[in-house]
Amino acid sequence: MCGRGGRIEEEWQKDMEGKTLILSGRMRLSRAEHKEIVRWTEKLRPTRQCMKILKDRFPSHSQSTLLSIFSLEYQKRIKRTFSRHHVPDVIESYYQRYLSEAKAQPTAPVLLELANEVDLSPALMARIILDRFLQGQDGGMPSKSVLNSMLKEPSLIPDQILANNVYQCTINDCCYGPLVDCIKHAIGHEHEVLLREKLKEKNLSFLDENHLRTMGYDKTPDIILEVPVAVEGHIVHWIESKASFGDDQSHRTYLNEQFWSYWNRFGPGLVIYWYGFIGELDCQRDRGILLKDCFPTDIVTLCHATQQDRSPESQNKDKE
């Protein structure tokens, strides 16, 4: 794990598991290694126990990498199957079952168990049931803002048993929900801060997204270097920070929607996947897109390169 960005996630994992987890480990994976991890994720639900199972099975890989891979794969699974859970008859059957079981066992995590049984994200199950509950209360569709505010703060829900069930679903879902959204936002921000700090340590002048937007740019990388640098022999004009794992699908999407447009506008650049990536994806270096899983240690600045290229005689004259 490189840098400060893991601290928030470590605190979350400590809260979720009741103990501190080690986040060190390998982050650049071969496609075969990634495929093996994905195969294991297919058996898991987004519960507190799933990450422990993955970490026990793949101890050489970092906790953050495994969580990112699992989250990406679980989101793909939910996108494939969510429509079948959103049929009115299915929603009504879930709701009636919740009412029956909650009445029989008021303190049991009924919604969480139901979500795991039907292979639906607990946070999404909570959203479906809360939406149906509010429809029954008001006789109409609840506004999105009301629904979101209750999901973020379950104490606003007028039914205490449902409020407890929604809370249980939220804190036990490591892929969806307001808690996860908040954590992802915070982790992404911390890695952007980390990147800026590393650049300042190297005395590199740069413009960040905020500067670039004031200059009229609408679609920009996280960092534009005012003076290009070389990393592993490749020129870098811009840097993009991704607090996630780079798999085939996400990287292809980023290439098409972001990276190539950055390349067209600003020239070659560097992408940092802080939680690792499939090694075979780092195949665009000659075309101008370099991948790393942490801040590079071998940055060569223009001034440094110029100094190295000068003859010993010229350097001696300067000293005289």
QUIDA-V582136 format. One record per backbone hydrogen bond with DSSP energy under -1.0 kcal/mol. CO is the residue of the C=O (numbers start at 0). NH is the residue of the N-H. Records with the same first field share a line. If there is no record, write none. Layout:
CO: NH + NH
This chain:
3: 6
5: 9
6: 10
7: 11
8: 12
9: 13
10: 14
11: 15
12: 16
13: 17
25: 61
28: 278
29: 33
30: 34
31: 35
32: 36
33: 37
34: 38
35: 39
36: 40
37: 41
39: 42
40: 43
44: 46
48: 52
49: 53
50: 54
51: 55
52: 56
53: 57
57: 60
59: 25
61: 65
62: 66
63: 67
64: 68
65: 69
66: 70
67: 71
68: 72
69: 73
70: 74
71: 75
72: 76
73: 77
74: 78
75: 79
76: 80
77: 81
80: 83
81: 84
86: 90
87: 91
88: 92
89: 93
90: 94
91: 95
92: 96
93: 97
94: 98
95: 99
96: 100
97: 101
98: 102
99: 103
100: 104
104: 107
107: 109
108: 112
109: 113
110: 114
111: 115
112: 116
113: 117
114: 119
120: 124
121: 125
122: 126
123: 127
124: 128
125: 129
126: 130
127: 131
128: 132
129: 133
130: 134
131: 135
132: 136
133: 137
134: 138
142: 146
143: 147
144: 148
145: 149
146: 150
147: 151
148: 152
152: 155
153: 156
158: 162
159: 163
160: 164
161: 165
162: 166
163: 167
164: 168
165: 169
166: 170
167: 171
176: 180
177: 181
178: 182
179: 183
180: 184
181: 185
182: 186
183: 187
184: 188
185: 189
186: 190
187: 191
188: 192
189: 193
190: 194
191: 195
192: 196
193: 197
194: 198
195: 199
196: 200
197: 201
198: 203
199: 202
204: 225
206: 223
207: 211
208: 212
209: 213
211: 216
212: 215
222: 238
223: 206
228: 235
229: 299
230: 233
233: 230
235: 228
236: 224
237: 269
238: 222
239: 271
241: 243 + 273
243: 274
245: 277
246: 250
247: 251
248: 252
249: 253
250: 254
251: 255
252: 256
253: 257 + 258
254: 259
257: 261
258: 262
259: 263
260: 264
261: 265
262: 266
267: 236
268: 289
269: 239
270: 291
271: 241 + 273
272: 275
275: 245
276: 28
277: 280
278: 281
280: 282
283: 288
287: 268
289: 270
291: 272
299: 229
300: 304
301: 305
302: 306
303: 307
304: 308
305: 309
310: 314
311: 315
312: 316
313: 317
314: 318
315: 319
